[in-house]
Every structure is written in structure tokens, then in C-alpha cells.
Amino acid sequence: MEVMQVLHMNKGNGDTSYAKNSTVQREIISFGKAIIEEALLQLSGNNDIESMGIADLGCSSGPNTLSVISEIMEVVRAACGHLGRPVPEFRLFLNDLYSNDFNYLFMSLPPFYKRLKEEKGIGVASHCFISGVPGSFYGRLFPTNLLHFVYSFSSLHWLSQVPVGLESHALEHLNKGKVYISKSSPQSVLDAYSSQFQADFSAFIESRSQELVPGGRMVLSFLGRRSIDPAADEGCYQWELLAEALMSLVKEGLIEEEKVDSFNTPYYAPSAEEIKAEIEKEGSFLIDRLQAFEVDWDGGVVTDIHTEQGKALIGERVAKTVRAVVESMLESHFQIGQHTIDVLFLKFAEIVGNYLSQTRTKYINFVISLVKKT
């Protein structure tokens, strides 16, 4: 599976699209806004910037993307007003993989600019320059010292590739019946995932160290785990339930068991210790803040899950959220059509609803604020 080609959120604005099913990501952004504001205030307070380079890495294409841009511009505008400085130009770079739905994103820009003019005035809108930058953030994307502020939300838990040795074409399938780390996975699977994260996150940090100006800021937010155990429920159990749904389709003859055995998702939920280790090893950044917080699997929308209706509703919401993210990978690997995908996520919704009616496992999300050393 070539991750750069098949990993993308569901496109458009339909019922199963990412644009309609990104409540969890919106909740994550809401937790990180205060830390973004803090970083921007320190950046604006310490520097008189005429033209501010800002990059959103892993921007996707839903409404969350432009809402963060609006927040950033407002924080900088207010800070400059307080300091008696002119508001800088905003050079905003939206990055994601080539397969991202940039068309939908760019079609959202005209109403965005219109809203800026109406709410903030034509001066602010005319000083905002937005462009798309397709490519993997696990390598260089920008010239040296171009950026002042970088942020990435809900993206860095995606790896650049399926870990070495776990690819679908491997001679031996080491993680049979599973799609990610589980309590039954052999140690070799855990080691492969850990090694891939270390290589990827190190490459990400090194690339940004060259692209950010000295004193530049970076805020990263992605899923992880508090436990040192990679197989802890908080880091992997949603994948355990998806594997269960896939195996139910195997029993019904809708997909082949070998296809499940050969599929491993390019995802990793690291611990805080793993994150710190790679940042400190690279050496270009100081960790200003590292916080963990919990997020409900459905974004906290469904409150009463102990009734049959509530159980069904939360299962459906979680299934739609996960489908919007992983459908492209599943279609590519399993070579299945729309009907089978529909059946899979109906099964998954039922399994998730039953599980969450008994225990409320939550996602763990990290927010890390970094400063490039001067």
C-alpha cells in the first residue's frame, strides 16, 4: 500500500465525507486553541514581523482548516493592535498529501475571503495570501527560514508508510487477524511500529528545523497514549474493534482472511516519552509545553449511551468518523465496493456501540508547543 496515494480523508461534502464527520478533530482543535494563542502572542511580542509565514501541515479539506486560519489571524491582529504595531501580511501555506481534496478546499476560499472582508475589513483580507503545498511533511516542503509559525493538528499519528516487515507483500504475516498493535501482537510488531514512528517523527522535526526562522514557533497536536505500553486500550482499541468487524465479514465470505492478515494501518499513537526523545535527539527545538487531554470517540456529542437508541447513535457517529478517515485505505487494500464498505461500517457501528455502552475508553491527544533555538 502506497500511503501517499491512498491515505486521504473522504472527499466532498456528502454523508460519509470528512467535511461532515470531523467532530472529533474539531474538539481537538478547541483544546489546542489556547496553546496556539500563547505561542502566537510570544512570537508577535518578541518580533516585529512584516510578512508572517504560516504553515498548516496535514490541513485536510473540511471546515476546520479555515476556522484555525481565522483564529490565527485574529490573535495576531489583536496582539499587534495592543503593541501598536501594523498587522503583518499573512502568507498561509496549506499542506497535505497529493491525494487530499484540494479542490474542495480551494472552493471554500471565496466565501472565506468574503467573510474576512465583512467581519475584519478589506485591509485584513487583502493582506492574506493562501496557497496549497502538496507533499509529505516527512520531508522538506519549504525553503530555508521561510516560516514563522507551523501547526499540525490530527495528522502526525499517520506514518509515512506501513512499518517495515508489516507490508501487505511481506512473505510472512506477523499480525494475523489484526490491523494495528493489539495485546496479542508479537513483540516484533510493536518494535516495527515504534521504529517507524521514530524515523518519521525525527524526519519531521529535522525538516521543520530548517524551514522555521530562529525563534519560530510550532504547535503540534496528535493522538498518543499516556501508558508506556503500546498495546494499552487508549492507544489502539478502536483498531481492535475495526479488526473484529473485518473478521465478521471474513466469516460471511465477503472478504478473504488473508487480506485481513496482510493489512496493517500506517498509524502510531506514541507516548510522551517517545515524543520528547525524538525532539531532544534532533536538538533544534525547546519544548515549551506538552499536555495530554482526553477526547471522546464521538467528540462528546452523545451523552446518554445506556439506552438502545443512545448506543446505536454513538456507534453510528464513531463509525462515520472512522470511515471518513480510513475508507480510502480499506478500499485500496481489500478491493471492495461500496456495498461491502457499507456492511463493514454497519458491523463496526454495532460493535462500537456495544463496547462504549459498557466502558468509555477515550482517545488521548497530545498538544506540544516548540520554539526553534536561536
MIDOPA-835822 format. One record per residue (C-alpha): residue number from 0; x, y, z; chain. Coordinates in Angstrom, 3 decimals, m for minus. Last residue first. Layout:
NUM X Y Z A
...
***
This chain:
373 18.224 30.920 18.226 A
372 16.504 27.679 19.213 A
371 13.252 26.871 17.490 A
370 10.397 27.019 19.981 A
369 8.006 24.116 20.469 A
368 4.426 23.729 21.749 A
367 3.172 20.158 22.031 A
366 m0.500 19.186 22.276 A
365 m1.074 15.496 22.940 A
364 m4.351 13.648 22.453 A
363 m5.508 10.581 24.353 A
362 m8.595 8.985 22.822 A
361 m11.193 7.789 25.279 A
360 m12.388 4.409 26.535 A
359 m15.876 4.831 27.932 A
358 m16.827 1.331 29.085 A
357 m20.003 m0.774 28.863 A
356 m22.148 1.246 26.439 A
355 m18.915 2.069 24.589 A
354 m18.379 m1.577 23.608 A
353 m21.928 m2.260 22.445 A
352 m21.995 0.920 20.362 A
351 m18.548 0.157 18.911 A
350 m19.573 m3.356 17.802 A
349 m22.831 m2.103 16.247 A
348 m21.074 0.746 14.446 A
347 m18.377 m1.643 13.174 A
346 m20.972 m4.011 11.736 A
345 m22.714 m1.120 9.941 A
344 m19.242 0.026 8.916 A
343 m18.433 m3.272 7.227 A
342 m21.821 m3.567 5.521 A
341 m21.427 m0.103 3.950 A
340 m17.893 m0.968 2.804 A
339 m19.262 m4.171 1.275 A
338 m21.932 m2.231 m0.641 A
337 m19.485 0.448 m1.804 A
336 m17.084 m1.947 m3.443 A
335 m14.148 m3.970 m2.177 A
334 m10.553 m4.163 m3.349 A
333 m9.378 m5.104 0.159 A
332 m6.259 m2.925 0.082 A
331 m7.465 0.089 m1.901 A
330 m10.977 0.168 m0.475 A
329 m9.627 m0.140 3.064 A
328 m7.110 2.669 2.576 A
327 m9.694 5.058 1.089 A
326 m12.195 4.258 3.829 A
325 m9.796 5.109 6.663 A
324 m10.571 8.735 7.606 A
323 m14.235 9.295 6.780 A
322 m14.927 5.740 7.926 A
321 m13.540 6.464 11.387 A
320 m15.841 9.441 11.925 A
319 m18.813 7.631 10.370 A
318 m18.269 4.598 12.626 A
317 m17.945 6.831 15.697 A
316 m21.246 8.556 14.905 A
315 m23.057 5.295 14.142 A
314 m21.877 3.617 17.335 A
313 m22.828 6.694 19.353 A
312 m26.326 6.661 17.875 A
311 m26.914 2.917 18.272 A
310 m25.951 3.012 21.946 A
309 m28.081 6.096 22.522 A
308 m31.114 4.463 20.922 A
307 m30.630 1.232 22.848 A
306 m30.368 3.245 26.060 A
305 m27.182 3.442 28.129 A
304 m25.428 5.860 25.776 A
303 m26.865 9.121 27.096 A
302 m24.329 11.847 26.279 A
301 m23.748 11.660 22.520 A
300 m21.784 14.645 21.186 A
299 m18.521 14.283 23.109 A
298 m16.289 14.130 20.020 A
297 m17.554 10.676 19.051 A
296 m14.536 8.783 20.417 A
295 m14.497 11.074 23.436 A
294 m11.327 13.129 23.793 A
293 m8.894 13.068 26.723 A
292 m6.078 15.534 27.310 A
291 m2.290 15.464 27.259 A
290 m0.033 18.496 27.535 A
289 3.484 19.286 26.361 A
288 4.651 22.889 26.649 A
287 7.720 24.967 25.775 A
286 9.776 22.093 24.417 A
285 12.966 23.674 23.062 A
284 13.819 22.908 19.469 A
283 16.881 22.266 17.290 A
282 18.273 19.230 19.156 A
281 17.309 16.289 16.961 A
280 17.746 13.956 19.962 A
279 15.677 16.235 22.205 A
278 12.727 16.216 19.819 A
277 12.990 12.448 19.255 A
276 13.155 11.633 22.974 A
275 10.351 14.010 23.883 A
274 7.900 12.277 21.555 A
273 8.835 8.798 22.774 A
272 8.467 9.848 26.416 A
271 5.078 11.432 25.732 A
270 3.876 8.060 24.422 A
269 3.236 7.415 20.756 A
268 m0.018 6.517 18.957 A
267 1.078 5.064 15.611 A
266 m0.668 4.780 12.252 A
265 0.129 3.244 8.873 A
264 m2.575 0.533 9.239 A
263 m1.631 m3.086 8.869 A
262 m3.320 m5.318 6.290 A
261 m1.828 m8.708 5.349 A
260 m3.797 m10.787 7.860 A
259 m7.035 m9.037 6.878 A
258 m6.472 m9.812 3.176 A
257 m5.548 m13.394 4.057 A
256 m8.945 m13.730 5.712 A
255 m10.648 m13.016 2.387 A
254 m13.611 m10.638 2.222 A
253 m17.384 m11.058 1.916 A
252 m17.423 m14.723 2.934 A
251 m19.671 m14.147 5.931 A
250 m16.953 m15.314 8.325 A
249 m14.496 m12.926 6.654 A
248 m17.005 m10.111 7.097 A
247 m17.007 m10.797 10.848 A
246 m13.200 m10.668 10.709 A
245 m13.415 m7.115 9.346 A
244 m15.689 m6.029 12.197 A
243 m13.313 m7.526 14.768 A
242 m10.382 m5.773 13.088 A
241 m12.307 m2.488 13.398 A
240 m12.827 m3.212 17.094 A
239 m9.112 m3.784 17.670 A
238 m8.389 m0.608 15.698 A
237 m10.522 1.434 18.121 A
236 m8.588 m0.287 20.898 A
235 m5.189 1.110 19.966 A
234 m3.865 3.938 22.069 A
233 m6.279 4.190 24.972 A
232 m6.570 0.393 25.105 A
231 m2.885 m0.046 26.004 A
230 m0.995 m2.100 23.400 A
229 1.850 0.418 23.064 A
228 2.512 0.063 26.848 A
227 4.249 3.169 28.224 A
226 0.778 4.441 29.084 A
225 m0.260 8.047 28.481 A
224 m1.115 7.361 24.832 A
223 m0.998 9.228 21.537 A
222 m3.200 11.156 19.135 A
221 m1.870 14.344 17.588 A
220 m1.397 18.052 18.216 A
219 1.654 20.026 17.145 A
218 2.335 23.703 17.793 A
217 5.485 25.222 16.238 A
216 7.162 28.538 16.887 A
215 9.952 30.467 15.214 A
214 12.779 31.804 17.379 A
213 15.277 31.178 14.584 A
212 13.275 31.085 11.320 A
211 11.464 27.856 10.518 A
210 12.219 25.819 7.376 A
209 15.436 24.164 8.535 A
208 14.158 22.987 11.925 A
207 10.917 21.954 10.197 A
206 12.757 19.319 8.172 A
205 14.594 17.952 11.221 A
204 11.373 17.690 13.242 A
203 9.540 15.794 10.500 A
202 12.471 13.449 9.816 A
201 12.703 12.617 13.541 A
200 8.962 11.999 13.616 A
199 9.224 9.594 10.704 A
198 12.233 7.562 11.856 A
197 10.985 7.291 15.443 A
196 7.471 6.402 14.314 A
195 8.780 3.650 12.026 A
194 10.913 2.191 14.809 A
193 7.961 2.096 17.229 A
192 5.727 0.384 14.683 A
191 8.323 m2.271 13.872 A
190 9.091 m2.867 17.562 A
189 5.422 m3.424 18.405 A
188 5.093 m5.893 15.505 A
187 8.265 m7.750 16.520 A
186 6.917 m8.051 20.063 A
185 4.116 m10.299 18.841 A
184 0.574 m8.879 18.660 A
183 m1.963 m10.445 21.047 A
182 m2.450 m7.285 23.117 A
181 m3.024 m5.366 19.910 A
180 m0.947 m3.223 17.573 A
179 m2.694 m2.500 14.286 A
178 m4.856 m4.263 11.685 A
177 m5.312 m7.596 13.444 A
176 m6.323 m11.093 12.307 A
175 m2.712 m12.096 11.736 A
174 m0.016 m9.661 12.853 A
173 3.204 m11.272 11.609 A
172 2.192 m12.017 8.025 A
171 5.157 m13.757 6.433 A
170 6.461 m13.087 2.930 A
169 5.685 m9.380 3.218 A
168 3.587 m8.019 0.314 A
167 0.987 m6.374 2.574 A
166 3.702 m4.506 4.429 A
165 4.411 m5.499 8.028 A
164 8.162 m6.066 7.706 A
163 8.941 m2.365 7.505 A
162 6.194 m0.307 9.128 A
161 3.306 0.753 6.844 A
160 4.402 4.063 5.366 A
159 4.806 7.771 6.104 A
158 3.054 7.291 9.431 A
157 m0.208 8.896 10.489 A
156 m0.165 9.929 14.183 A
155 1.253 13.203 12.916 A
154 m2.022 14.339 11.364 A
153 m4.629 15.351 13.936 A
152 m3.494 19.002 14.118 A
151 m0.309 20.468 12.648 A
150 0.940 23.976 13.276 A
149 3.866 25.958 11.957 A
148 4.735 29.580 12.713 A
147 7.480 31.876 11.483 A
146 8.233 30.178 8.177 A
145 10.673 30.851 5.317 A
144 13.974 30.185 7.094 A
143 15.162 27.632 4.493 A
142 12.843 26.985 1.575 A
141 9.636 24.966 2.089 A
140 8.363 21.373 1.872 A
139 11.288 19.316 3.180 A
138 10.486 15.738 4.158 A
137 8.121 13.877 6.477 A
136 5.601 16.611 5.700 A
135 4.624 14.649 2.598 A
134 3.564 16.660 m0.439 A
133 1.063 19.215 m1.726 A
132 1.598 22.894 m0.886 A
131 m1.585 24.917 m1.348 A
130 m1.630 28.718 m1.251 A
129 m3.237 31.433 0.849 A
128 m2.302 35.126 0.809 A
127 m3.961 37.318 3.454 A
126 m3.135 41.028 3.361 A
125 m6.171 41.955 1.237 A
124 m8.489 40.352 3.792 A
123 m7.080 42.396 6.671 A
122 m7.453 45.686 4.830 A
121 m10.931 44.829 3.496 A
120 m12.398 44.816 6.965 A
119 m12.482 42.241 9.715 A
118 m16.052 40.887 9.613 A
117 m17.255 41.693 6.098 A
116 m13.859 41.494 4.412 A
115 m12.960 38.263 6.216 A
114 m16.353 36.751 5.344 A
113 m15.752 37.444 1.670 A
112 m12.289 35.896 1.878 A
111 m13.779 32.726 3.385 A
110 m16.638 32.696 0.865 A
109 m14.007 32.730 m1.943 A
108 m11.740 30.180 m0.181 A
107 m14.096 27.203 0.165 A
106 m13.631 26.231 m3.494 A
105 m9.916 25.944 m2.680 A
104 m10.597 23.337 m0.015 A
103 m12.968 21.305 m2.181 A
102 m10.375 21.260 m4.975 A
101 m7.567 20.458 m2.517 A
100 m9.206 17.121 m1.720 A
99 m6.029 15.423 m0.491 A
98 m4.424 12.845 m2.805 A
97 m1.214 14.890 m3.140 A
96 m0.638 14.685 0.619 A
95 m1.355 17.756 2.734 A
94 m0.135 21.310 3.104 A
93 m1.901 24.651 3.351 A
92 0.535 27.566 3.262 A
91 m0.572 30.910 4.676 A
90 1.456 34.033 3.931 A
89 m0.157 36.586 6.254 A
88 0.948 40.176 5.803 A
87 1.729 41.804 9.090 A
86 m0.637 43.913 11.221 A
85 0.989 47.256 11.987 A
84 2.378 47.651 15.508 A
83 0.879 49.484 18.467 A
82 1.585 46.609 20.841 A
81 m2.108 46.016 21.651 A
80 m3.055 46.346 17.977 A
79 m0.302 43.898 17.032 A
78 m1.602 41.382 19.553 A
77 m5.190 41.772 18.322 A
76 m4.179 41.216 14.689 A
75 m2.003 38.227 15.626 A
74 m4.834 36.579 17.566 A
73 m7.399 37.340 14.845 A
72 m5.188 35.964 12.076 A
71 m4.595 32.748 13.993 A
70 m8.287 32.244 14.777 A
69 m9.300 32.772 11.149 A
68 m6.666 30.271 9.978 A
67 m7.985 27.748 12.513 A
66 m11.531 28.124 11.159 A
65 m10.214 27.712 7.615 A
64 m8.991 24.180 8.198 A
63 m11.808 23.019 10.479 A
62 m14.367 23.448 7.690 A
61 m13.108 20.336 5.902 A
60 m10.227 19.870 3.458 A
59 m7.221 18.151 5.056 A
58 m4.629 20.562 6.527 A
57 m1.915 17.999 7.234 A
56 0.702 20.672 7.875 A
55 m0.792 24.158 8.313 A
54 2.028 26.580 7.534 A
53 2.451 30.231 8.499 A
52 4.912 32.771 7.045 A
51 4.439 36.220 8.554 A
50 5.284 39.289 6.477 A
49 6.221 42.487 8.316 A
48 7.262 40.829 11.571 A
47 8.319 42.869 14.600 A
46 9.378 40.010 16.862 A
45 9.238 39.199 20.574 A
44 5.611 40.093 21.211 A
43 4.365 38.542 17.977 A
42 6.049 35.191 18.681 A
41 5.017 35.194 22.338 A
40 1.446 36.055 21.394 A
39 1.469 33.398 18.672 A
38 2.628 30.668 21.070 A
37 0.005 31.570 23.693 A
36 m2.740 31.698 21.065 A
35 m1.761 28.282 19.697 A
34 m1.774 26.926 23.266 A
33 m5.237 28.367 23.910 A
32 m6.516 26.944 20.633 A
31 m5.335 23.402 21.326 A
30 m8.397 22.136 23.187 A
29 m10.714 23.568 20.530 A
28 m8.639 21.922 17.797 A
27 m9.137 18.512 19.411 A
26 m12.895 19.074 19.531 A
25 m12.865 19.983 15.838 A
24 m10.903 16.799 15.101 A
23 m13.513 14.743 16.943 A
22 m16.344 16.500 15.092 A
21 m14.779 15.719 11.701 A
20 m17.654 13.876 10.035 A
19 m19.344 16.255 7.558 A
18 m16.132 17.598 5.981 A
17 m14.607 14.120 6.243 A
16 m17.267 12.851 3.887 A
15 m19.650 9.981 4.685 A
14 m22.881 11.964 4.235 A
13 m21.533 14.032 1.349 A
12 m19.418 17.210 1.336 A
11 m16.540 16.299 m0.937 A
10 m13.709 13.888 m0.218 A
9 m13.208 11.137 2.298 A
8 m9.913 11.820 4.089 A
7 m6.774 10.788 2.278 A
6 m4.273 7.969 2.545 A
5 m4.266 6.074 m0.762 A
4 m1.509 7.649 m2.862 A
3 0.950 8.842 m0.223 A
2 0.429 5.615 1.715 A
1 1.496 3.316 m1.122 A
0 0.000 0.000 0.000 A
***
